[in-house]
Amino acid sequence: MSHWHYQLMRHLTPEGETYYAIHEYYPMESGDAWTETPCQVDGESKSDIVWMLQAMLGDIDKHGVKDYDAEP
């Protein structure tokens, strides 16, 4: 069983501009997958937001940046 993590991904616009967004990333034996839409930072409390941001930062440090493709 694989475990997902937050993943910073490099996107390219049709005009060739680069931007970055955080996605949920699912490493799997059959091929990696990730969410089509970037993650939103939201929650029911301040502590939810703090936890999410800390988890995102930790995963960026651990997993770096990957290129986004429309087809995972």
Predicted model as a PDB file, atoms N, CA, C, CB and O in Angstrom, pLDDT in the B-factor column:
MODEL        1                                                                  
ATOM      1  N   MET A   1       0.845  -1.179   0.000  1.00 48.00           N  
ATOM      2  CA  MET A   1       0.000   0.000   0.000  1.00 48.00           C  
ATOM      3  C   MET A   1       0.893   1.246   0.000  1.00 48.00           C  
ATOM      4  CB  MET A   1      -0.963  -0.004   1.227  1.00 48.00           C  
ATOM      5  O   MET A   1       1.841   1.335   0.780  1.00 48.00           O  
ATOM      6  N   SER A   2       0.589   2.184  -0.861  1.00 61.00           N  
ATOM      7  CA  SER A   2       1.385   3.406  -0.933  1.00 61.00           C  
ATOM      8  C   SER A   2       0.751   4.503  -0.081  1.00 61.00           C  
ATOM      9  CB  SER A   2       1.527   3.876  -2.396  1.00 61.00           C  
ATOM     10  O   SER A   2      -0.441   4.470   0.222  1.00 61.00           O  
ATOM     11  N   HIS A   3       1.563   5.452   0.287  1.00 90.00           N  
ATOM     12  CA  HIS A   3       1.094   6.581   1.081  1.00 90.00           C  
ATOM     13  C   HIS A   3       1.288   7.853   0.272  1.00 90.00           C  
ATOM     14  CB  HIS A   3       1.844   6.666   2.444  1.00 90.00           C  
ATOM     15  O   HIS A   3       2.348   8.066  -0.317  1.00 90.00           O  
ATOM     16  N   TRP A   4       0.277   8.687   0.243  1.00 96.00           N  
ATOM     17  CA  TRP A   4       0.370   9.935  -0.506  1.00 96.00           C  
ATOM     18  C   TRP A   4       1.176  10.949   0.297  1.00 96.00           C  
ATOM     19  CB  TRP A   4      -1.039  10.490  -0.834  1.00 96.00           C  
ATOM     20  O   TRP A   4       1.354  10.808   1.506  1.00 96.00           O  
ATOM     21  N   HIS A   5       1.659  11.974  -0.403  1.00 97.00           N  
ATOM     22  CA  HIS A   5       2.316  13.100   0.248  1.00 97.00           C  
ATOM     23  C   HIS A   5       2.051  14.352  -0.585  1.00 97.00           C  
ATOM     24  CB  HIS A   5       3.855  12.843   0.416  1.00 97.00           C  
ATOM     25  O   HIS A   5       1.629  14.272  -1.739  1.00 97.00           O  
ATOM     26  N   TYR A   6       2.305  15.492   0.017  1.00 98.00           N  
ATOM     27  CA  TYR A   6       2.219  16.742  -0.731  1.00 98.00           C  
ATOM     28  C   TYR A   6       3.432  16.830  -1.642  1.00 98.00           C  
ATOM     29  CB  TYR A   6       2.140  17.977   0.225  1.00 98.00           C  
ATOM     30  O   TYR A   6       4.538  16.450  -1.258  1.00 98.00           O  
ATOM     31  N   GLN A   7       3.217  17.334  -2.855  1.00 98.00           N  
ATOM     32  CA  GLN A   7       4.297  17.420  -3.830  1.00 98.00           C  
ATOM     33  C   GLN A   7       4.253  18.777  -4.530  1.00 98.00           C  
ATOM     34  CB  GLN A   7       4.198  16.269  -4.863  1.00 98.00           C  
ATOM     35  O   GLN A   7       3.238  19.155  -5.114  1.00 98.00           O  
ATOM     36  N   LEU A   8       5.366  19.501  -4.461  1.00 98.00           N  
ATOM     37  CA  LEU A   8       5.487  20.737  -5.223  1.00 98.00           C  
ATOM     38  C   LEU A   8       5.757  20.357  -6.675  1.00 98.00           C  
ATOM     39  CB  LEU A   8       6.626  21.662  -4.649  1.00 98.00           C  
ATOM     40  O   LEU A   8       6.677  19.593  -6.966  1.00 98.00           O  
ATOM     41  N   MET A   9       4.940  20.901  -7.590  1.00 98.00           N  
ATOM     42  CA  MET A   9       5.058  20.536  -8.996  1.00 98.00           C  
ATOM     43  C   MET A   9       5.204  21.771  -9.868  1.00 98.00           C  
ATOM     44  CB  MET A   9       3.849  19.721  -9.440  1.00 98.00           C  
ATOM     45  O   MET A   9       4.562  22.798  -9.646  1.00 98.00           O  
ATOM     46  N   ARG A  10       6.070  21.639 -10.867  1.00 97.00           N  
ATOM     47  CA  ARG A  10       6.340  22.703 -11.833  1.00 97.00           C  
ATOM     48  C   ARG A  10       5.376  22.551 -13.006  1.00 97.00           C  
ATOM     49  CB  ARG A  10       7.828  22.662 -12.322  1.00 97.00           C  
ATOM     50  O   ARG A  10       5.311  21.501 -13.646  1.00 97.00           O  
ATOM     51  N   HIS A  11       4.635  23.613 -13.269  1.00 97.00           N  
ATOM     52  CA  HIS A  11       3.672  23.637 -14.369  1.00 97.00           C  
ATOM     53  C   HIS A  11       4.177  24.575 -15.465  1.00 97.00           C  
ATOM     54  CB  HIS A  11       2.268  24.082 -13.869  1.00 97.00           C  
ATOM     55  O   HIS A  11       4.924  25.516 -15.197  1.00 97.00           O  
ATOM     56  N   LEU A  12       3.761  24.305 -16.692  1.00 95.00           N  
ATOM     57  CA  LEU A  12       4.010  25.211 -17.809  1.00 95.00           C  
ATOM     58  C   LEU A  12       2.670  25.612 -18.407  1.00 95.00           C  
ATOM     59  CB  LEU A  12       4.931  24.549 -18.886  1.00 95.00           C  
ATOM     60  O   LEU A  12       1.832  24.755 -18.688  1.00 95.00           O  
ATOM     61  N   THR A  13       2.462  26.915 -18.602  1.00 93.00           N  
ATOM     62  CA  THR A  13       1.253  27.396 -19.263  1.00 93.00           C  
ATOM     63  C   THR A  13       1.397  27.166 -20.764  1.00 93.00           C  
ATOM     64  CB  THR A  13       0.998  28.908 -18.949  1.00 93.00           C  
ATOM     65  O   THR A  13       2.504  26.918 -21.243  1.00 93.00           O  
ATOM     66  N   PRO A  14       0.297  27.244 -21.515  1.00 92.00           N  
ATOM     67  CA  PRO A  14       0.404  27.127 -22.977  1.00 92.00           C  
ATOM     68  C   PRO A  14       1.328  28.183 -23.585  1.00 92.00           C  
ATOM     69  CB  PRO A  14      -0.976  27.239 -23.607  1.00 92.00           C  
ATOM     70  O   PRO A  14       1.875  27.975 -24.668  1.00 92.00           O  
ATOM     71  N   GLU A  15       1.505  29.317 -22.896  1.00 93.00           N  
ATOM     72  CA  GLU A  15       2.392  30.380 -23.366  1.00 93.00           C  
ATOM     73  C   GLU A  15       3.849  30.137 -22.989  1.00 93.00           C  
ATOM     74  CB  GLU A  15       1.941  31.708 -22.809  1.00 93.00           C  
ATOM     75  O   GLU A  15       4.721  30.934 -23.332  1.00 93.00           O  
ATOM     76  N   GLY A  16       4.115  29.035 -22.282  1.00 92.00           N  
ATOM     77  CA  GLY A  16       5.482  28.709 -21.906  1.00 92.00           C  
ATOM     78  C   GLY A  16       5.935  29.298 -20.577  1.00 92.00           C  
ATOM     79  O   GLY A  16       7.109  29.187 -20.224  1.00 92.00           O  
ATOM     80  N   GLU A  17       5.025  29.921 -19.836  1.00 95.00           N  
ATOM     81  CA  GLU A  17       5.357  30.470 -18.517  1.00 95.00           C  
ATOM     82  C   GLU A  17       5.370  29.348 -17.474  1.00 95.00           C  
ATOM     83  CB  GLU A  17       4.343  31.581 -18.111  1.00 95.00           C  
ATOM     84  O   GLU A  17       4.572  28.413 -17.546  1.00 95.00           O  
ATOM     85  N   THR A  18       6.273  29.449 -16.517  1.00 96.00           N  
ATOM     86  CA  THR A  18       6.387  28.468 -15.441  1.00 96.00           C  
ATOM     87  C   THR A  18       5.715  28.978 -14.183  1.00 96.00           C  
ATOM     88  CB  THR A  18       7.854  28.140 -15.160  1.00 96.00           C  
ATOM     89  O   THR A  18       5.855  30.148 -13.826  1.00 96.00           O  
ATOM     90  N   TYR A  19       4.980  28.096 -13.507  1.00 97.00           N  
ATOM     91  CA  TYR A  19       4.473  28.389 -12.164  1.00 97.00           C  
ATOM     92  C   TYR A  19       4.481  27.096 -11.360  1.00 97.00           C  
ATOM     93  CB  TYR A  19       3.031  29.010 -12.218  1.00 97.00           C  
ATOM     94  O   TYR A  19       4.578  26.006 -11.924  1.00 97.00           O  
ATOM     95  N   TYR A  20       4.379  27.221 -10.058  1.00 98.00           N  
ATOM     96  CA  TYR A  20       4.464  26.087  -9.145  1.00 98.00           C  
ATOM     97  C   TYR A  20       3.176  25.975  -8.342  1.00 98.00           C  
ATOM     98  CB  TYR A  20       5.678  26.229  -8.203  1.00 98.00           C  
ATOM     99  O   TYR A  20       2.540  26.979  -8.023  1.00 98.00           O  
ATOM    100  N   ALA A  21       2.795  24.730  -8.016  1.00 98.00           N  
ATOM    101  CA  ALA A  21       1.622  24.473  -7.187  1.00 98.00           C  
ATOM    102  C   ALA A  21       1.847  23.177  -6.422  1.00 98.00           C  
ATOM    103  CB  ALA A  21       0.321  24.397  -8.050  1.00 98.00           C  
ATOM    104  O   ALA A  21       2.645  22.333  -6.829  1.00 98.00           O  
ATOM    105  N   ILE A  22       1.138  23.031  -5.317  1.00 98.00           N  
ATOM    106  CA  ILE A  22       1.257  21.832  -4.489  1.00 98.00           C  
ATOM    107  C   ILE A  22       0.077  20.909  -4.792  1.00 98.00           C  
ATOM    108  CB  ILE A  22       1.305  22.199  -2.966  1.00 98.00           C  
ATOM    109  O   ILE A  22      -1.076  21.338  -4.818  1.00 98.00           O  
ATOM    110  N   HIS A  23       0.393  19.624  -5.020  1.00 98.00           N  
ATOM    111  CA  HIS A  23      -0.613  18.605  -5.314  1.00 98.00           C  
ATOM    112  C   HIS A  23      -0.474  17.461  -4.320  1.00 98.00           C  
ATOM    113  CB  HIS A  23      -0.474  18.086  -6.770  1.00 98.00           C  
ATOM    114  O   HIS A  23       0.564  17.323  -3.673  1.00 98.00           O  
ATOM    115  N   GLU A  24      -1.509  16.643  -4.196  1.00 97.00           N  
ATOM    116  CA  GLU A  24      -1.366  15.371  -3.507  1.00 97.00           C  
ATOM    117  C   GLU A  24      -0.732  14.413  -4.508  1.00 97.00           C  
ATOM    118  CB  GLU A  24      -2.755  14.829  -2.965  1.00 97.00           C  
ATOM    119  O   GLU A  24      -1.136  14.362  -5.669  1.00 97.00           O  
ATOM    120  N   TYR A  25       0.256  13.659  -4.058  1.00 97.00           N  
ATOM    121  CA  TYR A  25       1.037  12.788  -4.924  1.00 97.00           C  
ATOM    122  C   TYR A  25       0.947  11.357  -4.391  1.00 97.00           C  
ATOM    123  CB  TYR A  25       2.523  13.263  -5.008  1.00 97.00           C  
ATOM    124  O   TYR A  25       1.130  11.119  -3.197  1.00 97.00           O  
ATOM    125  N   TYR A  26       0.665  10.418  -5.280  1.00 95.00           N  
ATOM    126  CA  TYR A  26       0.450   9.028  -4.897  1.00 95.00           C  
ATOM    127  C   TYR A  26       1.460   8.127  -5.610  1.00 95.00           C  
ATOM    128  CB  TYR A  26      -0.996   8.589  -5.225  1.00 95.00           C  
ATOM    129  O   TYR A  26       1.212   7.710  -6.741  1.00 95.00           O  
ATOM    130  N   PRO A  27       2.599   7.816  -4.969  1.00 92.00           N  
ATOM    131  CA  PRO A  27       3.546   6.884  -5.591  1.00 92.00           C  
ATOM    132  C   PRO A  27       2.966   5.461  -5.540  1.00 92.00           C  
ATOM    133  CB  PRO A  27       4.940   6.942  -4.872  1.00 92.00           C  
ATOM    134  O   PRO A  27       2.609   4.965  -4.472  1.00 92.00           O  
ATOM    135  N   MET A  28       2.879   4.820  -6.706  1.00 90.00           N  
ATOM    136  CA  MET A  28       2.269   3.496  -6.776  1.00 90.00           C  
ATOM    137  C   MET A  28       3.114   2.594  -7.674  1.00 90.00           C  
ATOM    138  CB  MET A  28       0.812   3.585  -7.303  1.00 90.00           C  
ATOM    139  O   MET A  28       3.809   3.078  -8.567  1.00 90.00           O  
ATOM    140  N   GLU A  29       3.054   1.306  -7.440  1.00 88.00           N  
ATOM    141  CA  GLU A  29       3.810   0.343  -8.252  1.00 88.00           C  
ATOM    142  C   GLU A  29       3.404   0.417  -9.718  1.00 88.00           C  
ATOM    143  CB  GLU A  29       3.601  -1.082  -7.725  1.00 88.00           C  
ATOM    144  O   GLU A  29       4.239   0.236 -10.604  1.00 88.00           O  
ATOM    145  N   SER A  30       2.133   0.681  -9.975  1.00 89.00           N  
ATOM    146  CA  SER A  30       1.635   0.721 -11.352  1.00 89.00           C  
ATOM    147  C   SER A  30       1.924   2.052 -12.046  1.00 89.00           C  
ATOM    148  CB  SER A  30       0.143   0.457 -11.367  1.00 89.00           C  
ATOM    149  O   SER A  30       1.585   2.224 -13.217  1.00 89.00           O  
ATOM    150  N   GLY A  31       2.538   2.980 -11.343  1.00 89.00           N  
ATOM    151  CA  GLY A  31       2.840   4.301 -11.898  1.00 89.00           C  
ATOM    152  C   GLY A  31       2.328   5.389 -10.975  1.00 89.00           C  
ATOM    153  O   GLY A  31       1.234   5.281 -10.420  1.00 89.00           O  
ATOM    154  N   ASP A  32       3.105   6.415 -10.814  1.00 91.00           N  
ATOM    155  CA  ASP A  32       2.736   7.490  -9.896  1.00 91.00           C  
ATOM    156  C   ASP A  32       1.514   8.240 -10.406  1.00 91.00           C  
ATOM    157  CB  ASP A  32       3.908   8.458  -9.703  1.00 91.00           C  
ATOM    158  O   ASP A  32       1.257   8.301 -11.608  1.00 91.00           O  
ATOM    159  N   ALA A  33       0.763   8.813  -9.457  1.00 93.00           N  
ATOM    160  CA  ALA A  33      -0.426   9.595  -9.786  1.00 93.00           C  
ATOM    161  C   ALA A  33      -0.469  10.816  -8.876  1.00 93.00           C  
ATOM    162  CB  ALA A  33      -1.726   8.741  -9.640  1.00 93.00           C  
ATOM    163  O   ALA A  33       0.122  10.822  -7.797  1.00 93.00           O  
ATOM    164  N   TRP A  34      -1.170  11.838  -9.322  1.00 95.00           N  
ATOM    165  CA  TRP A  34      -1.333  13.047  -8.507  1.00 95.00           C  
ATOM    166  C   TRP A  34      -2.635  13.709  -8.853  1.00 95.00           C  
ATOM    167  CB  TRP A  34      -0.163  14.027  -8.712  1.00 95.00           C  
ATOM    168  O   TRP A  34      -3.232  13.444  -9.897  1.00 95.00           O  
ATOM    169  N   THR A  35      -3.076  14.585  -7.952  1.00 95.00           N  
ATOM    170  CA  THR A  35      -4.330  15.284  -8.177  1.00 95.00           C  
ATOM    171  C   THR A  35      -4.198  16.241  -9.345  1.00 95.00           C  
ATOM    172  CB  THR A  35      -4.762  16.035  -6.919  1.00 95.00           C  
ATOM    173  O   THR A  35      -3.156  16.868  -9.539  1.00 95.00           O  
ATOM    174  N   GLU A  36      -5.263  16.346 -10.117  1.00 94.00           N  
ATOM    175  CA  GLU A  36      -5.279  17.252 -11.262  1.00 94.00           C  
ATOM    176  C   GLU A  36      -5.274  18.702 -10.801  1.00 94.00           C  
ATOM    177  CB  GLU A  36      -6.502  16.982 -12.144  1.00 94.00           C  
ATOM    178  O   GLU A  36      -4.609  19.551 -11.394  1.00 94.00           O  
ATOM    179  N   THR A  37      -6.017  18.974  -9.744  1.00 95.00           N  
ATOM    180  CA  THR A  37      -6.147  20.329  -9.213  1.00 95.00           C  
ATOM    181  C   THR A  37      -5.205  20.511  -8.025  1.00 95.00           C  
ATOM    182  CB  THR A  37      -7.611  20.620  -8.796  1.00 95.00           C  
ATOM    183  O   THR A  37      -5.123  19.629  -7.170  1.00 95.00           O  
ATOM    184  N   PRO A  38      -4.487  21.644  -7.954  1.00 97.00           N  
ATOM    185  CA  PRO A  38      -3.629  21.896  -6.792  1.00 97.00           C  
ATOM    186  C   PRO A  38      -4.428  21.920  -5.487  1.00 97.00           C  
ATOM    187  CB  PRO A  38      -2.884  23.220  -6.967  1.00 97.00           C  
ATOM    188  O   PRO A  38      -5.635  22.161  -5.486  1.00 97.00           O  
ATOM    189  N   CYS A  39      -3.741  21.669  -4.393  1.00 97.00           N  
ATOM    190  CA  CYS A  39      -4.362  21.669  -3.068  1.00 97.00           C  
ATOM    191  C   CYS A  39      -4.723  23.087  -2.633  1.00 97.00           C  
ATOM    192  CB  CYS A  39      -3.424  21.024  -2.037  1.00 97.00           C  
ATOM    193  O   CYS A  39      -4.050  24.061  -2.972  1.00 97.00           O  
ATOM    194  N   GLN A  40      -5.796  23.162  -1.880  1.00 97.00           N  
ATOM    195  CA  GLN A  40      -6.165  24.408  -1.216  1.00 97.00           C  
ATOM    196  C   GLN A  40      -5.756  24.300   0.237  1.00 97.00           C  
ATOM    197  CB  GLN A  40      -7.692  24.702  -1.351  1.00 97.00           C  
ATOM    198  O   GLN A  40      -5.772  23.212   0.813  1.00 97.00           O  
ATOM    199  N   VAL A  41      -5.395  25.407   0.822  1.00 97.00           N  
ATOM    200  CA  VAL A  41      -5.097  25.435   2.253  1.00 97.00           C  
ATOM    201  C   VAL A  41      -6.372  25.912   2.947  1.00 97.00           C  
ATOM    202  CB  VAL A  41      -3.852  26.378   2.587  1.00 97.00           C  
ATOM    203  O   VAL A  41      -6.739  27.083   2.859  1.00 97.00           O  
ATOM    204  N   ASP A  42      -7.034  24.995   3.630  1.00 96.00           N  
ATOM    205  CA  ASP A  42      -8.256  25.336   4.349  1.00 96.00           C  
ATOM    206  C   ASP A  42      -8.425  24.389   5.528  1.00 96.00           C  
ATOM    207  CB  ASP A  42      -9.490  25.274   3.413  1.00 96.00           C  
ATOM    208  O   ASP A  42      -7.766  23.351   5.594  1.00 96.00           O  
ATOM    209  N   GLY A  43      -9.274  24.731   6.424  1.00 96.00           N  
ATOM    210  CA  GLY A  43      -9.494  23.904   7.594  1.00 96.00           C  
ATOM    211  C   GLY A  43     -10.562  24.493   8.481  1.00 96.00           C  
ATOM    212  O   GLY A  43     -11.121  25.549   8.187  1.00 96.00           O  
ATOM    213  N   GLU A  44     -10.840  23.805   9.567  1.00 98.00           N  
ATOM    214  CA  GLU A  44     -11.871  24.231  10.503  1.00 98.00           C  
ATOM    215  C   GLU A  44     -11.312  25.066  11.645  1.00 98.00           C  
ATOM    216  CB  GLU A  44     -12.587  23.030  11.057  1.00 98.00           C  
ATOM    217  O   GLU A  44     -12.071  25.608  12.448  1.00 98.00           O  
ATOM    218  N   SER A  45      -9.974  25.174  11.722  1.00 98.00           N  
ATOM    219  CA  SER A  45      -9.373  25.932  12.808  1.00 98.00           C  
ATOM    220  C   SER A  45      -7.992  26.422  12.386  1.00 98.00           C  
ATOM    221  CB  SER A  45      -9.283  25.076  14.092  1.00 98.00           C  
ATOM    222  O   SER A  45      -7.437  25.998  11.372  1.00 98.00           O  
ATOM    223  N   LYS A  46      -7.461  27.324  13.194  1.00 98.00           N  
ATOM    224  CA  LYS A  46      -6.101  27.809  12.956  1.00 98.00           C  
ATOM    225  C   LYS A  46      -5.111  26.656  13.013  1.00 98.00           C  
ATOM    226  CB  LYS A  46      -5.720  28.891  13.984  1.00 98.00           C  
ATOM    227  O   LYS A  46      -4.184  26.597  12.205  1.00 98.00           O  
ATOM    228  N   SER A  47      -5.294  25.740  13.958  1.00 98.00           N  
ATOM    229  CA  SER A  47      -4.360  24.623  14.080  1.00 98.00           C  
ATOM    230  C   SER A  47      -4.420  23.703  12.852  1.00 98.00           C  
ATOM    231  CB  SER A  47      -4.662  23.823  15.353  1.00 98.00           C  
ATOM    232  O   SER A  47      -3.401  23.127  12.472  1.00 98.00           O  
ATOM    233  N   ASP A  48      -5.588  23.557  12.232  1.00 97.00           N  
ATOM    234  CA  ASP A  48      -5.685  22.783  10.992  1.00 97.00           C  
ATOM    235  C   ASP A  48      -4.812  23.408   9.901  1.00 97.00           C  
ATOM    236  CB  ASP A  48      -7.155  22.699  10.519  1.00 97.00           C  
ATOM    237  O   ASP A  48      -4.097  22.702   9.190  1.00 97.00           O  
ATOM    238  N   ILE A  49      -4.874  24.725   9.778  1.00 98.00           N  
ATOM    239  CA  ILE A  49      -4.102  25.436   8.761  1.00 98.00           C  
ATOM    240  C   ILE A  49      -2.612  25.311   9.048  1.00 98.00           C  
ATOM    241  CB  ILE A  49      -4.514  26.921   8.702  1.00 98.00           C  
ATOM    242  O   ILE A  49      -1.826  25.038   8.141  1.00 98.00           O  
ATOM    243  N   VAL A  50      -2.221  25.508  10.292  1.00 98.00           N  
ATOM    244  CA  VAL A  50      -0.810  25.406  10.671  1.00 98.00           C  
ATOM    245  C   VAL A  50      -0.292  23.997  10.381  1.00 98.00           C  
ATOM    246  CB  VAL A  50      -0.617  25.756  12.170  1.00 98.00           C  
ATOM    247  O   VAL A  50       0.800  23.843   9.834  1.00 98.00           O  
ATOM    248  N   TRP A  51      -1.065  22.966  10.744  1.00 98.00           N  
ATOM    249  CA  TRP A  51      -0.650  21.587  10.480  1.00 98.00           C  
ATOM    250  C   TRP A  51      -0.455  21.370   8.987  1.00 98.00           C  
ATOM    251  CB  TRP A  51      -1.686  20.589  11.035  1.00 98.00           C  
ATOM    252  O   TRP A  51       0.556  20.805   8.570  1.00 98.00           O  
ATOM    253  N   MET A  52      -1.415  21.814   8.175  1.00 98.00           N  
ATOM    254  CA  MET A  52      -1.347  21.600   6.735  1.00 98.00           C  
ATOM    255  C   MET A  52      -0.133  22.294   6.128  1.00 98.00           C  
ATOM    256  CB  MET A  52      -2.621  22.099   6.067  1.00 98.00           C  
ATOM    257  O   MET A  52       0.575  21.706   5.311  1.00 98.00           O  
ATOM    258  N   LEU A  53       0.110  23.538   6.523  1.00 98.00           N  
ATOM    259  CA  LEU A  53       1.263  24.267   5.992  1.00 98.00           C  
ATOM    260  C   LEU A  53       2.578  23.613   6.407  1.00 98.00           C  
ATOM    261  CB  LEU A  53       1.233  25.721   6.463  1.00 98.00           C  
ATOM    262  O   LEU A  53       3.503  23.518   5.601  1.00 98.00           O  
ATOM    263  N   GLN A  54       2.667  23.165   7.650  1.00 98.00           N  
ATOM    264  CA  GLN A  54       3.881  22.478   8.103  1.00 98.00           C  
ATOM    265  C   GLN A  54       4.085  21.165   7.349  1.00 98.00           C  
ATOM    266  CB  GLN A  54       3.813  22.210   9.617  1.00 98.00           C  
ATOM    267  O   GLN A  54       5.210  20.827   6.981  1.00 98.00           O  
ATOM    268  N   ALA A  55       3.003  20.429   7.119  1.00 98.00           N  
ATOM    269  CA  ALA A  55       3.097  19.174   6.360  1.00 98.00           C  
ATOM    270  C   ALA A  55       3.546  19.450   4.930  1.00 98.00           C  
ATOM    271  CB  ALA A  55       1.740  18.433   6.359  1.00 98.00           C  
ATOM    272  O   ALA A  55       4.378  18.721   4.389  1.00 98.00           O  
ATOM    273  N   MET A  56       3.001  20.494   4.317  1.00 98.00           N  
ATOM    274  CA  MET A  56       3.399  20.854   2.952  1.00 98.00           C  
ATOM    275  C   MET A  56       4.878  21.216   2.892  1.00 98.00           C  
ATOM    276  CB  MET A  56       2.549  22.024   2.436  1.00 98.00           C  
ATOM    277  O   MET A  56       5.598  20.740   2.014  1.00 98.00           O  
ATOM    278  N   LEU A  57       5.334  22.053   3.816  1.00 98.00           N  
ATOM    279  CA  LEU A  57       6.737  22.458   3.830  1.00 98.00           C  
ATOM    280  C   LEU A  57       7.659  21.266   4.063  1.00 98.00           C  
ATOM    281  CB  LEU A  57       6.971  23.516   4.904  1.00 98.00           C  
ATOM    282  O   LEU A  57       8.701  21.146   3.418  1.00 98.00           O  
ATOM    283  N   GLY A  58       7.278  20.393   4.981  1.00 98.00           N  
ATOM    284  CA  GLY A  58       8.082  19.203   5.247  1.00 98.00           C  
ATOM    285  C   GLY A  58       8.180  18.294   4.029  1.00 98.00           C  
ATOM    286  O   GLY A  58       9.251  17.770   3.723  1.00 98.00           O  
ATOM    287  N   ASP A  59       7.063  18.110   3.337  1.00 98.00           N  
ATOM    288  CA  ASP A  59       7.073  17.256   2.150  1.00 98.00           C  
ATOM    289  C   ASP A  59       7.852  17.897   1.000  1.00 98.00           C  
ATOM    290  CB  ASP A  59       5.641  16.956   1.705  1.00 98.00           C  
ATOM    291  O   ASP A  59       8.500  17.188   0.230  1.00 98.00           O  
ATOM    292  N   ILE A  60       7.800  19.224   0.871  1.00 98.00           N  
ATOM    293  CA  ILE A  60       8.601  19.894  -0.155  1.00 98.00           C  
ATOM    294  C   ILE A  60      10.084  19.673   0.129  1.00 98.00           C  
ATOM    295  CB  ILE A  60       8.276  21.414  -0.209  1.00 98.00           C  
ATOM    296  O   ILE A  60      10.854  19.370  -0.782  1.00 98.00           O  
ATOM    297  N   ASP A  61      10.485  19.823   1.390  1.00 98.00           N  
ATOM    298  CA  ASP A  61      11.881  19.573   1.753  1.00 98.00           C  
ATOM    299  C   ASP A  61      12.283  18.135   1.451  1.00 98.00           C  
ATOM    300  CB  ASP A  61      12.109  19.878   3.234  1.00 98.00           C  
ATOM    301  O   ASP A  61      13.382  17.886   0.957  1.00 98.00           O  
ATOM    302  N   LYS A  62      11.401  17.195   1.746  1.00 97.00           N  
ATOM    303  CA  LYS A  62      11.715  15.777   1.600  1.00 97.00           C  
ATOM    304  C   LYS A  62      11.677  15.309   0.141  1.00 97.00           C  
ATOM    305  CB  LYS A  62      10.749  14.954   2.423  1.00 97.00           C  
ATOM    306  O   LYS A  62      12.523  14.513  -0.268  1.00 97.00           O  
ATOM    307  N   HIS A  63      10.702  15.795  -0.657  1.00 97.00           N  
ATOM    308  CA  HIS A  63      10.460  15.247  -1.994  1.00 97.00           C  
ATOM    309  C   HIS A  63      10.841  16.177  -3.143  1.00 97.00           C  
ATOM    310  CB  HIS A  63       9.024  14.892  -2.123  1.00 97.00           C  
ATOM    311  O   HIS A  63      10.820  15.758  -4.300  1.00 97.00           O  
ATOM    312  N   GLY A  64      11.187  17.422  -2.850  1.00 97.00           N  
ATOM    313  CA  GLY A  64      11.618  18.342  -3.899  1.00 97.00           C  
ATOM    314  C   GLY A  64      10.510  18.745  -4.860  1.00 97.00           C  
ATOM    315  O   GLY A  64       9.343  18.839  -4.480  1.00 97.00           O  
ATOM    316  N   VAL A  65      10.892  18.981  -6.108  1.00 97.00           N  
ATOM    317  CA  VAL A  65       9.983  19.462  -7.151  1.00 97.00           C  
ATOM    318  C   VAL A  65       9.921  18.430  -8.269  1.00 97.00           C  
ATOM    319  CB  VAL A  65      10.441  20.848  -7.703  1.00 97.00           C  
ATOM    320  O   VAL A  65      10.948  17.890  -8.680  1.00 97.00           O  
ATOM    321  N   LYS A  66       8.721  18.158  -8.758  1.00 96.00           N  
ATOM    322  CA  LYS A  66       8.537  17.270  -9.916  1.00 96.00           C  
ATOM    323  C   LYS A  66       7.797  18.054 -11.000  1.00 96.00           C  
ATOM    324  CB  LYS A  66       7.742  15.959  -9.520  1.00 96.00           C  
ATOM    325  O   LYS A  66       7.048  18.984 -10.702  1.00 96.00           O  
ATOM    326  N   ASP A  67       8.010  17.677 -12.238  1.00 95.00           N  
ATOM    327  CA  ASP A  67       7.283  18.295 -13.335  1.00 95.00           C  
ATOM    328  C   ASP A  67       5.864  17.738 -13.393  1.00 95.00           C  
ATOM    329  CB  ASP A  67       8.014  18.065 -14.673  1.00 95.00           C  
ATOM    330  O   ASP A  67       5.649  16.535 -13.244  1.00 95.00           O  
ATOM    331  N   TYR A  68       4.909  18.625 -13.611  1.00 94.00           N  
ATOM    332  CA  TYR A  68       3.509  18.235 -13.755  1.00 94.00           C  
ATOM    333  C   TYR A  68       3.246  17.892 -15.208  1.00 94.00           C  
ATOM    334  CB  TYR A  68       2.556  19.363 -13.273  1.00 94.00           C  
ATOM    335  O   TYR A  68       3.678  18.600 -16.118  1.00 94.00           O  
ATOM    336  N   ASP A  69       2.536  16.801 -15.411  1.00 79.00           N  
ATOM    337  CA  ASP A  69       2.041  16.421 -16.731  1.00 79.00           C  
ATOM    338  C   ASP A  69       0.532  16.269 -16.618  1.00 79.00           C  
ATOM    339  CB  ASP A  69       2.718  15.093 -17.252  1.00 79.00           C  
ATOM    340  O   ASP A  69       0.034  15.842 -15.576  1.00 79.00           O  
ATOM    341  N   ALA A  70      -0.185  16.599 -17.641  1.00 55.00           N  
ATOM    342  CA  ALA A  70      -1.640  16.467 -17.604  1.00 55.00           C  
ATOM    343  C   ALA A  70      -2.052  15.016 -17.406  1.00 55.00           C  
ATOM    344  CB  ALA A  70      -2.260  17.018 -18.890  1.00 55.00           C  
ATOM    345  O   ALA A  70      -3.087  14.742 -16.798  1.00 55.00           O  
ATOM    346  N   GLU A  71      -1.254  14.088 -17.913  1.00 55.00           N  
ATOM    347  CA  GLU A  71      -1.534  12.656 -17.753  1.00 55.00           C  
ATOM    348  C   GLU A  71      -0.475  12.062 -16.833  1.00 55.00           C  
ATOM    349  CB  GLU A  71      -1.554  11.916 -19.141  1.00 55.00           C  
ATOM    350  O   GLU A  71       0.671  11.896 -17.250  1.00 55.00           O  
ATOM    351  N   PRO A  72      -0.835  11.735 -15.579  1.00 51.00           N  
ATOM    352  CA  PRO A  72       0.163  11.157 -14.662  1.00 51.00           C  
ATOM    353  C   PRO A  72       0.743   9.853 -15.153  1.00 51.00           C  
ATOM    354  CB  PRO A  72      -0.447  10.937 -13.312  1.00 51.00           C  
ATOM    355  O   PRO A  72       1.589   9.262 -14.483  1.00 51.00           O  
TER     356      PRO A  72                                                      
ENDMDL                                                                          
END                                                                             
